[in-house]
Amino acid sequence: MTDKLTHFDAKGDAHMVDVGDKPVTDRVATARCCIKMKPETFDIISEGRAKKGDVLGVARLAGIMAAKRTSDLIPLCHPLPITKVAVEFEADATLPGFQIEATVKTTGQTGVEMEALTAASVTALTVYDMSKAVDKAMQIQDLRVVLKDGGKSGRFVAT
C-alpha cells in the first residue's frame, strides 16, 4: 500500500494514472452492500410479486451492465477488458432485505475494485427503483470492497 494519492500529479492536478509499464496479471475484486426494506417489501420481492417483474433478475443485469460502464461514470478509471461479472443476492430476513455481492475479473494492468463497487451499488439502486412504489424508505448500506487480488499490491481481504 502507498500513502500517496495516485490520481494527483506533483502539482496536485488530477490525472489518469499511467499503467502502461505495469505487468498484465489476473485480477479480481468483490464488493458487497445491502439494501434494507420493510418486511412487506421483502416479501413482495422474495415471492416474485412485484408489479414491475423480477426485481432481482433485472437488478443483476443492471449491475453487470454497470460494471462494464464504470470508466464512463468514474472520470479517472481506465476502460478495462472485463472477463467476468457475477452478481449474487442473499435474502436476509433479519434486515429485512438483501445482501448483494458483485465479483469482477479481468486480465490487465489495473484492478477492478471500482467495477465491483459500481456493480454492487447499481444493483442496489435498481432494487430501489423497481420497488420504490411500495417502499420509499429503503436504505442502501455498507458498500465496501471485501476482496481484491492481483497486481503489485497483492491480495486484500476485508476483516
HUHU-V655187 format. One record per residue. N is the residue number from 0. PHI is phi in degrees with one decimal (NA if undefined). PSI is psi in radians with two decimals (none if undefined). BURIAL is 1 if it has 24 or more other ideal C-beta (glycine too) atoms within 12 Angstrom, else 0. Layout:
n:N phi:PHI psi:PSI burial:BURIAL
n:N phi:PHI psi:PSI burial:BURIAL
//
This chain:
n:0 phi:NA psi:2.66 burial:0
n:1 phi:-115.9 psi:2.71 burial:0
n:2 phi:-100.0 psi:0.23 burial:0
n:3 phi:-108.4 psi:2.37 burial:0
n:4 phi:-77.5 psi:2.01 burial:0
n:5 phi:-79.1 psi:-0.22 burial:0
n:6 phi:-91.0 psi:0.30 burial:0
n:7 phi:-128.9 psi:2.41 burial:0
n:8 phi:-83.8 psi:-3.07 burial:0
n:9 phi:-60.8 psi:-0.47 burial:0
n:10 phi:-85.5 psi:-0.13 burial:0
n:11 phi:92.6 psi:0.14 burial:0
n:12 phi:-85.3 psi:2.48 burial:0
n:13 phi:-67.8 psi:2.46 burial:0
n:14 phi:-152.8 psi:2.80 burial:0
n:15 phi:-82.1 psi:2.26 burial:0
n:16 phi:-64.6 psi:2.38 burial:0
n:17 phi:-82.5 psi:1.94 burial:0
n:18 phi:-102.8 psi:0.17 burial:0
n:19 phi:-58.8 psi:-0.54 burial:0
n:20 phi:-92.1 psi:-0.06 burial:0
n:21 phi:-78.3 psi:2.55 burial:0
n:22 phi:-71.5 psi:2.64 burial:0
n:23 phi:-79.7 psi:2.12 burial:0
n:24 phi:-137.0 psi:2.82 burial:0
n:25 phi:-71.3 psi:2.36 burial:0
n:26 phi:-136.1 psi:2.57 burial:1
n:27 phi:-146.4 psi:2.57 burial:1
n:28 phi:-145.1 psi:2.52 burial:1
n:29 phi:-126.4 psi:2.32 burial:1
n:30 phi:-122.7 psi:2.64 burial:1
n:31 phi:-132.9 psi:2.70 burial:1
n:32 phi:-158.1 psi:3.11 burial:1
n:33 phi:-140.0 psi:2.78 burial:1
n:34 phi:-125.2 psi:2.12 burial:1
n:35 phi:-100.1 psi:2.46 burial:1
n:36 phi:-149.9 psi:3.04 burial:1
n:37 phi:-66.3 psi:2.62 burial:0
n:38 phi:-54.8 psi:-0.65 burial:0
n:39 phi:-64.8 psi:-0.69 burial:0
n:40 phi:-66.2 psi:-0.76 burial:1
n:41 phi:-56.1 psi:-0.78 burial:1
n:42 phi:-64.9 psi:-0.76 burial:0
n:43 phi:-58.5 psi:-0.82 burial:1
n:44 phi:-69.1 psi:-0.82 burial:1
n:45 phi:-60.8 psi:-0.61 burial:1
n:46 phi:-91.5 psi:0.00 burial:0
n:47 phi:70.3 psi:0.56 burial:0
n:48 phi:-102.2 psi:0.21 burial:0
n:49 phi:-70.4 psi:2.38 burial:1
n:50 phi:-63.3 psi:-0.50 burial:0
n:51 phi:-83.1 psi:-0.05 burial:0
n:52 phi:111.0 psi:-2.68 burial:0
n:53 phi:-74.4 psi:1.61 burial:0
n:54 phi:-57.6 psi:-0.87 burial:1
n:55 phi:-69.5 psi:-0.63 burial:1
n:56 phi:-64.4 psi:-0.79 burial:0
n:57 phi:-65.7 psi:-0.73 burial:1
n:58 phi:-63.4 psi:-0.68 burial:1
n:59 phi:-59.7 psi:-0.82 burial:1
n:60 phi:-62.5 psi:-0.70 burial:0
n:61 phi:-61.5 psi:-0.73 burial:1
n:62 phi:-63.8 psi:-0.73 burial:1
n:63 phi:-62.6 psi:-0.82 burial:1
n:64 phi:-62.6 psi:-0.68 burial:1
n:65 phi:-64.1 psi:-0.71 burial:1
n:66 phi:-57.9 psi:-0.70 burial:1
n:67 phi:-70.6 psi:-0.32 burial:1
n:68 phi:-108.7 psi:0.20 burial:0
n:69 phi:-55.2 psi:-0.73 burial:1
n:70 phi:-67.7 psi:-0.31 burial:0
n:71 phi:-80.1 psi:-0.35 burial:0
n:72 phi:-101.5 psi:-0.66 burial:0
n:73 phi:-104.3 psi:1.97 burial:0
n:74 phi:-53.4 psi:-0.64 burial:0
n:75 phi:-105.3 psi:0.22 burial:0
n:76 phi:-79.0 psi:2.47 burial:1
n:77 phi:-79.8 psi:2.47 burial:1
n:78 phi:-68.5 psi:2.30 burial:0
n:79 phi:-122.7 psi:2.60 burial:1
n:80 phi:-82.1 psi:1.53 burial:0
n:81 phi:-70.8 psi:2.30 burial:1
n:82 phi:-100.4 psi:-0.33 burial:0
n:83 phi:-161.4 psi:2.46 burial:1
n:84 phi:-134.4 psi:2.23 burial:1
n:85 phi:-127.9 psi:2.31 burial:1
n:86 phi:-122.6 psi:2.18 burial:1
n:87 phi:-122.9 psi:2.63 burial:0
n:88 phi:-119.9 psi:2.54 burial:1
n:89 phi:-128.7 psi:2.04 burial:0
n:90 phi:-65.7 psi:2.31 burial:1
n:91 phi:-130.5 psi:1.66 burial:1
n:92 phi:-66.3 psi:-0.33 burial:0
n:93 phi:-75.0 psi:-0.36 burial:0
n:94 phi:-68.4 psi:-0.99 burial:1
n:95 phi:-73.6 psi:2.67 burial:1
n:96 phi:159.2 psi:-2.63 burial:1
n:97 phi:-133.8 psi:2.35 burial:1
n:98 phi:-84.0 psi:2.38 burial:1
n:99 phi:-120.5 psi:2.32 burial:1
n:100 phi:-131.1 psi:2.22 burial:1
n:101 phi:-121.0 psi:2.25 burial:1
n:102 phi:-120.6 psi:2.30 burial:1
n:103 phi:-126.7 psi:2.42 burial:1
n:104 phi:-126.1 psi:2.63 burial:1
n:105 phi:-154.9 psi:2.90 burial:1
n:106 phi:-119.8 psi:1.95 burial:0
n:107 phi:-168.9 psi:-2.84 burial:1
n:108 phi:-104.7 psi:0.00 burial:1
n:109 phi:-148.9 psi:2.79 burial:1
n:110 phi:-78.3 psi:3.03 burial:1
n:111 phi:-118.6 psi:0.48 burial:1
n:112 phi:-61.8 psi:-0.76 burial:1
n:113 phi:-65.7 psi:-0.62 burial:1
n:114 phi:-66.5 psi:-0.71 burial:1
n:115 phi:-66.9 psi:-0.74 burial:1
n:116 phi:-63.0 psi:-0.72 burial:1
n:117 phi:-65.0 psi:-0.76 burial:1
n:118 phi:-60.8 psi:-0.82 burial:1
n:119 phi:-63.6 psi:-0.76 burial:1
n:120 phi:-69.8 psi:-0.73 burial:1
n:121 phi:-68.9 psi:-0.57 burial:1
n:122 phi:-58.9 psi:-0.87 burial:1
n:123 phi:-63.8 psi:-0.71 burial:1
n:124 phi:-61.5 psi:-0.62 burial:1
n:125 phi:-71.2 psi:-0.67 burial:1
n:126 phi:-58.7 psi:-0.78 burial:1
n:127 phi:-59.4 psi:-0.88 burial:1
n:128 phi:-58.5 psi:-0.74 burial:0
n:129 phi:-76.3 psi:-0.25 burial:1
n:130 phi:-118.3 psi:-0.03 burial:1
n:131 phi:-64.9 psi:-0.36 burial:0
n:132 phi:-63.3 psi:-0.49 burial:0
n:133 phi:-106.6 psi:-0.21 burial:1
n:134 phi:-158.7 psi:1.60 burial:1
n:135 phi:-80.4 psi:-0.15 burial:0
n:136 phi:-93.6 psi:0.15 burial:0
n:137 phi:-56.8 psi:2.61 burial:1
n:138 phi:-126.5 psi:2.27 burial:0
n:139 phi:-95.9 psi:2.22 burial:1
n:140 phi:-135.9 psi:2.75 burial:0
n:141 phi:60.1 psi:0.68 burial:1
n:142 phi:-68.8 psi:2.20 burial:1
n:143 phi:-163.2 psi:2.74 burial:1
n:144 phi:-83.8 psi:2.25 burial:1
n:145 phi:-111.1 psi:-0.25 burial:1
n:146 phi:-152.3 psi:2.39 burial:1
n:147 phi:-144.9 psi:2.27 burial:1
n:148 phi:-143.1 psi:2.57 burial:1
n:149 phi:105.5 psi:2.77 burial:1
n:150 phi:82.8 psi:-3.09 burial:1
n:151 phi:-60.3 psi:-0.69 burial:0
n:152 phi:-79.4 psi:-0.12 burial:0
n:153 phi:75.4 psi:-2.50 burial:0
n:154 phi:-99.3 psi:2.38 burial:0
n:155 phi:-127.7 psi:2.26 burial:0
n:156 phi:-128.4 psi:2.16 burial:0
n:157 phi:-66.6 psi:2.54 burial:0
n:158 phi:-101.2 psi:none burial:0
//
